[in-house]
Amino acid sequence: MIAYITVGADNISLAKRFYSAFLPALNYGLKEGPEGLSYALPAPTGQRPTLPDFYVKPTFNGQPASAGNGVMVAFEALNQSQVRALHAATLAAGGTDEGQPGFRPDYGADFYVSYLRDPQGNKIALFSCNPDEPGRDG
């Protein structure tokens, strides 16, 4: 199981604007500190945390942050409408479009996805596979 994911950011305030445009809608809470941003799903009292957590932090070695070639973090939305709304919100919050919301020919009939880059260049996917919605073939 993946416990957490960390992406680097040189400008934490730009990163906060971008990630706060969609992660709270996916039920992630935010804690800020001198070490950066920590987004986590709520954990009921007495239960283990729901993983993975998502962290946005300055680099440990002090060098500029960079996006990994071929690295992408995907977040599951409730439905196709939420994918579209969150894609638009992240663009308004400083993200760049890497692929408009829609079905992709190489994936299953219900896989609805959009692709973005955060202000640092990290690639993010927002997707839904809600079987209650019409699929590409439906």
C-alpha positions as CSV (number, residue, x, y, z in Angstrom):
1,M,0.0,0.0,0.0
2,I,1.3,3.5,-0.8
3,A,1.6,5.5,2.5
4,Y,2.3,8.9,1.1
5,I,3.4,10.8,-2.0
6,T,5.6,13.9,-2.0
7,V,6.1,16.4,-4.8
8,G,8.6,19.2,-4.6
9,A,7.7,22.9,-5.0
10,D,9.9,26.0,-5.1
11,N,6.9,28.3,-4.4
12,I,4.7,26.8,-1.7
13,S,2.0,29.6,-2.0
14,L,1.5,28.8,-5.7
15,A,1.4,25.1,-4.9
16,K,-1.1,25.7,-2.2
17,R,-3.4,27.7,-4.6
18,F,-3.2,24.9,-7.1
19,Y,-3.7,21.9,-4.8
20,S,-6.3,23.6,-2.7
21,A,-8.4,24.1,-5.8
22,F,-9.2,20.4,-5.9
23,L,-8.0,18.3,-3.0
24,P,-10.5,19.7,-0.4
25,A,-13.3,18.7,-2.9
26,L,-11.9,15.1,-2.7
27,N,-12.1,15.2,1.1
28,Y,-8.4,16.0,1.8
29,G,-7.7,18.2,4.7
30,L,-4.7,20.6,4.8
31,K,-2.1,21.2,7.4
32,E,0.5,23.8,6.8
33,G,3.9,24.0,8.5
34,P,7.4,25.3,7.9
35,E,8.1,22.0,6.1
36,G,5.3,22.6,3.5
37,L,1.8,21.4,2.9
38,S,0.4,18.1,4.1
39,Y,-2.9,16.9,2.6
40,A,-4.6,13.9,4.3
41,L,-7.9,12.2,4.2
42,P,-9.9,12.2,7.5
43,A,-9.4,9.3,9.9
44,P,-12.3,8.4,12.2
45,T,-11.4,8.5,15.9
46,G,-9.6,5.4,16.9
47,Q,-9.0,4.2,13.3
48,R,-5.8,4.2,11.2
49,P,-5.4,7.0,8.7
50,T,-6.8,6.6,5.2
51,L,-3.8,6.5,2.9
52,P,-2.1,7.8,1.0
53,D,-1.3,11.3,2.3
54,F,-0.1,13.9,-0.2
55,Y,2.7,16.3,0.6
56,V,4.0,19.4,-1.2
57,K,7.4,20.4,0.2
58,P,10.5,22.4,-0.6
59,T,13.4,20.1,-1.7
60,F,15.4,18.5,1.1
61,N,18.7,19.3,-0.6
62,G,17.9,22.9,-1.3
63,Q,18.2,22.5,-5.1
64,P,15.4,23.6,-7.4
65,A,12.4,21.2,-7.5
66,S,11.8,19.4,-10.7
67,A,9.1,17.2,-12.1
68,G,9.9,13.6,-12.9
69,N,9.7,12.6,-16.5
70,G,7.0,9.8,-16.6
71,V,5.9,10.5,-13.0
72,M,2.2,11.3,-12.5
73,V,-0.1,11.3,-9.4
74,A,-3.8,10.4,-10.0
75,F,-6.7,11.4,-7.8
76,E,-10.1,9.7,-8.1
77,A,-13.1,12.0,-8.4
78,L,-16.7,11.0,-7.7
79,N,-18.0,11.4,-11.2
80,Q,-17.3,12.9,-14.6
81,S,-18.9,16.3,-13.6
82,Q,-16.5,16.6,-10.7
83,V,-13.5,15.8,-13.0
84,R,-14.6,18.6,-15.3
85,A,-15.2,21.1,-12.4
86,L,-11.9,20.3,-10.7
87,H,-10.0,20.5,-14.0
88,A,-11.3,24.0,-14.5
89,A,-10.6,25.0,-10.9
90,T,-7.0,23.9,-11.1
91,L,-6.5,25.8,-14.4
92,A,-7.9,28.9,-12.7
93,A,-5.5,28.2,-9.8
94,G,-2.3,28.3,-11.9
95,G,-2.2,24.8,-13.4
96,T,-1.7,24.0,-17.1
97,D,-3.7,21.7,-19.2
98,E,-2.1,18.4,-20.3
99,G,-5.3,16.8,-21.6
100,Q,-8.9,18.0,-21.4
101,P,-11.5,15.9,-19.5
102,G,-12.8,13.0,-21.5
103,F,-12.5,9.3,-22.3
104,R,-9.2,7.9,-23.6
105,P,-9.2,5.2,-26.4
106,D,-6.6,3.1,-24.6
107,Y,-8.5,2.7,-21.3
108,G,-11.7,1.0,-20.2
109,A,-15.1,2.2,-21.3
110,D,-15.8,4.0,-17.9
111,F,-12.4,5.7,-17.5
112,Y,-13.0,9.4,-17.7
113,V,-9.8,11.5,-17.0
114,S,-8.2,14.9,-17.3
115,Y,-4.5,15.7,-17.1
116,L,-2.8,18.8,-15.6
117,R,0.5,20.2,-14.5
118,D,0.9,22.0,-11.2
119,P,2.9,25.3,-11.2
120,Q,6.1,23.3,-10.6
121,G,5.5,21.0,-13.6
122,N,4.3,17.9,-11.7
123,K,1.8,15.9,-13.7
124,I,-1.6,15.3,-12.1
125,A,-4.5,13.2,-13.3
126,L,-8.1,13.6,-12.1
127,F,-10.3,10.6,-13.1
128,S,-13.6,8.8,-12.5
129,C,-14.6,5.3,-13.2
130,N,-18.1,5.6,-11.9
131,P,-20.0,2.7,-13.3
132,D,-23.4,4.5,-12.8
133,E,-22.5,7.1,-15.5
134,P,-22.6,6.6,-19.2
135,G,-19.3,5.2,-20.6
136,R,-17.6,5.8,-23.8
137,D,-19.6,2.9,-25.3
138,G,-22.9,3.7,-23.6
